[in-house]
Amino acid sequence: MRMRRGILALATALAIASVTPAIASTTPTIAGTKCARAGLTRTVAKTAYVCRKSGKLLKWRKKVQTSTTEAKGVNGPVGHSSWTITASPNPVRPSQPVTLTATITCGPILSLSGSPRYPDMNAWINDPNFKDGSMGVPVLSNGGNTATFTLKTTAPSAEGTVSYYAFGRDYGAPNGCFGTEGQFQFTKPSNLVVSSTAAPTATVPPGTQPKDLGPCAMVGDTYALSVGYLECRQFSDDSLKWVTLSKNPTAPSMVAGGTNHESCRLREARAVKYQPWNVGFPRGDSNGTPTLPTSGVANVQLVAIEFPDALGTAKELVDAEAQIAEFNKWFAFNSNGTLSFNWQFPKQWFRMSKPVPDYGFKKGVRDKVEQIASEMIAISDPVVNYSNSDFVFVLFPRSIKLGEPDVGMANYNLQSAEGRIKNLFGGSEYFYNNNFELWSFWIHEWGHPMGLAGHTPRSNISIMDNQNGSSVVLNAWDAFFSGWLGPDQLYCMPQSQTSLEMSLIPLERNQHGPRGIIVPLSATNALVIESHRAEGWGTRMGAGRYGVAVYWIDTTTDTNRYAGSSGYTDTDAGDRWADHVVPSGKSRTFDLLLAGDTVTYKGVTVSFTKTGDVDTIRITR
């Protein structure tokens, strides 16, 4: 009996032992089995599963666990171990969106609501149009020790390299990133390159293919094509559309049928004269004052003038040579190579006898102008040969505090050892503080004694309206008035012609071809049509900006620049000799027509029918 019980116990033990591996291999699992609804979760034997689609079936899959544990911050000493700011994109196209990102890692753990609060962070770009530098609320990371700030802004409108930096301070108490309350600390400046050749910044949804005249998101966006590119432009109905452009556009041909330019030479006929220069032919003034030449070789001098309290630097003398080069380049193209300059520029500073305030200088007060200009000529005369001088330009140091925008005189009668000094101009701190170019100022001031009244029509896209405007071209009327537009560049529409369709090259482009149309209406009245574009001399217009200017000329009237803040005596057209024609009830940047716009003036209708590499217009009457 005992033996039988022992055998039974042994058999039972062996049986249990034999099935143990089978039990281990069937640990509960639901992986691969069917489930009811995607996204359901379930835990079996401490393993998490999620219901996912597998082919046409829903099956349980093991859930991949991701760590959500963030590094714990360390409350260390007040101060910061790193602080950087970056710009993206960099390089960036003019007037395009750019994001500034400032990242600072601090000793204490920062808070978005408590103490120590995140710092008051700001950004700065060396551009007069930069606004709103506050970077707002950051994103905290690294357990609260690191704060990342972003600021979406707009790049400068002018090409070049500008500096930018971040500056910040503790907020509420000096126990955060800086250790000082209310006192700003600064990062080292970094460089932002602004270039029209920068990579495109188009906001195109993934998987989409933009096409010509298709919708786009932001004016100035570009999208590269295998040949050329697309640019986002605004149209007359305020829609934004892609426009196909070439990298190297071809100039259109001048259409046949234009009349002799003589019929477009409106005669001078002002009844009231607010300024001396004729607004109609002949070029000059009513006093018969000799004008500066529009062809040949002109003699000009650049003299660097410093004061005991405003000293110049060697670098400023070197930089001035670049201003001379740009001046020469502008005239070489706009005059079709007919006008060039013989420069004298001794690269040295001539020092005046008294500090700036002692001269009591007042712009426009003749004796004050003559006093300071006479000494400038006298101290430079031993070095500079003023024989047959057409114009003296003055270079002041950046440290000057003149209190007036410039020192200027036109058709004066100052004397040098070699003869008369007729014209002299020098820009002061006003130009430096606003990052204005001196070369464009020199061109503008040369233009007046050359016989260009300027300052009309108001546009900010003509160098004779605003020498530091968004575009620094010479408008078609002034170029024609100067004798610089031949029949291959200017179409003079016969009065018998009832319709015309023609394509125009933008004035800002260094390209020869059709650049303007004049529609004479009488001996003293005409319409002028020209194209403009944010390229070449007009990059400051802002990426994607374009349009057609339509303006009338009336040589029986004049502009009173000195009456009222608007520059005009009243709102009547009789107080100016030229003005733009824009669509009724429409606001147009730079008073430029957009593709699709139509305007009418005295029975002449101008329609802007197509934009692309060139702008096509239709004229009917």
Secondary structure, DSSP 8 states (H G I E B T S, - for coil): -HHHHHHHHHHHHHHHHHHHHHHHTT----TTSB-SSTT-EEEETTEEEEEEEETTEEEEEE---------------SSEEEEEEEEESSSB-TT-EEEEEEEEEESS--BSSSSSB--EEEEEES-TT----B--S-EEEGGGTEEEEEEEEE--SS-EEEEEEEEEEBSSSS-SSSS-BS--EE---EEEEE-TTS-------TT----TT-B-SSTT-EEE-SSSEEEEEE-TTS-EEEEEE-SS-------S----GGGG--B---SS-SSSB-SSBSSSBTT------SSEEEEEEEEEEEBTTB---HHHHHHHHHHHHHHHHHHHHHTTT-EEEEEE--SSEEE-SS-GGGG---TT-HHHHHHHHHHHHHHHTTTS--TT-SEEEEE--TT---SSSEEEESS--EEETTEEE--EEEE-HHHHHTT--HHHHHHHHHHTTTT---S-S--SSSTTT-TTSS-----HHHHHHTT---TTTEEE--TT--EEEEEE-BTTSS--S--EEEEE-SSSEEEEEEEEESSGGGGGG-TT-EEEEEEEEETT----TTSSTTSSSSSSGGG-SEEE---TT---GGG-B-TT-EEEETTEEEEEEEESSSEEEEEE-
